[in-house]
Amino acid sequence: ELAQLRTPISLGWTLLGLGAWGLKPTNTEELVLACFQRQERYGPYALPSLALLLCGAKAEEGLYSLFPASPPQLPASFIHHQE
């Protein structure tokens, strides 16, 4: 059914879900490019939809794989101390 997913939202969520299970279609790039090309027919997609598609295409192991393993350290001036 993956070949029938045509919008950036449906394809993006599908790729994220598959990635969370360690799966990635061998034709991911072709699916994403075909989705982009549909803008010529239907008009430009909304930026949040394209962002979701990009995340799905780049997330090899689900959404968390897009972020570093440990959070960045905040400067001491940003930390609130309780008194």
Secondary structure as UniProt FT lines:
FT   HELIX           2..4
FT   HELIX           8..20
FT   TURN            21..22
FT   TURN            26..27
FT   HELIX           28..37
FT   HELIX           39..42
FT   HELIX           47..58
FT   TURN            60..61
FT   HELIX           63..66
FT   HELIX           76..78
//
